Amino acid sequence: MKKLFLTCTLLVALCVAMFAQVGQAKYVFYFIGDGMGINQVNGAEMYLGDQQGKKSPVPLTFTQFPYVGLSMTYSQSNPITDSAAGGTALAVGEKTSNGTLGMDHTHTKSFESVAERAKKAGYAVGIATSVSIDHATPASFYAHRPSRKMAYEIGTDLAKSGFDFFAGSDFVSPDNKKDKKATNLYKLVQDSGYVIVRGFDEYNKRGVEAGKVILFQEEGKDVNSIPFAIDRGADDLSLTQITEAAIDFLSKSDKGFFVMIEGGKIDWSSHSNDGATTFEEVIDMDNAVKKAYDFYLQHPDSTLIVITADHETGGLALGIGGYALDFGQFKNQKRSQAELSKSIIALLKSNKGKVTWEQMRDLLKDELGFWNTVEITEQEEQILMAEYNKMMGIGTIKSKSEYFEDEEIAAVAIQILNKTAKAGWTTNSHSGAYVPVFAIGAGADQFTGLQENTDIPKKIIKAAGY
Ligand SMILES: [Zn+2]
């Protein structure tokens, strides 16, 4: 009898030990770098390396995670996905057509997202991004709409979600333009129990105690996104602060939490083929990941961190011929292409449209190090001068990319800098390349090998037991 009792105790102890080792993911961090292909990541590491005078990459935090895989990003309708179909695949585990959010391609069936399952299972849920909260990637986790463009309707889905924490720049369409009588989104979310706080300080003052919270940046800023890391001012909301607030808010739940955090503007600068801004965005997302990693170190057996992307943007290549990269050249760039364009417009305005070539040259020298630390060939100077002459002759000329309408001369100057650094870009759109998957913690071993993007949320559900 005594022997039997001992065997049973041992068996139970063994089971407990096994369970503790495998561990269920009580806390899930799901990071999505929008447009973050393998070369955006590898390039950011080469960029860091070159800045430290090395010819080798300096690793980011998340690239050192023990489990690494690849994901296929094609959508139900296209070999190259958009962020709605890509986000939907990563959120609900089903392929759909480009433009569709959380529904099948016939727009008749809604799919349940990993976030909705987590909420149903009693976990605290957070959705956060560096762009607007109604943008395609975050919306894929709580909205079910035939089109990503239905910003107001997406906002009403947010109000209904019951999720605990949201963060992003703002709503882009707080009023329903088609129905003047429809409730304004700020009112609607407050009626649904959300407290809106603006900026990290206000979160710390008022947000912490709220039942459900939405963290936006201060009023008067661009509603479409928080600033690029390269352009950020001291009072701007950052993705790292958003992540800190998410951890602080969601870890109040005894049951555990699920949080999706999107680095949304890696895509935007990649659409503009702006290397320095893109690499700074990737590094910025890595800084946010570090906050999650600190949390993991405190709860290693019960935390899962997964990092991936919805697709690659720009067809970025590390090298454009020969065996050299010169990413050190990127440190000459002070601001994003979008901000460079704004300084060109400001120069034009302050000179009533009559800017001399010398003034334009000085601006490019100041902003990009041209003719100073960046060598400009005669041919490149001719190209810039031709753009300058066009601008002086027929007024400002816009270079349109997915999210920006920048001055043509700014886009051309950024192209020249990227060429000097030997970063190649093949498109202003998305590409069909594999994207990386990195994981650490409870259930992380599932994320290796080549996988469908639709498998990733299913693996999270398995790891967390939703
Ligand atoms: Zn995009």
Residues whose N, C-alpha, C, O or C-beta is under 5 A from the ligand:
A	BS01	ZN	D267
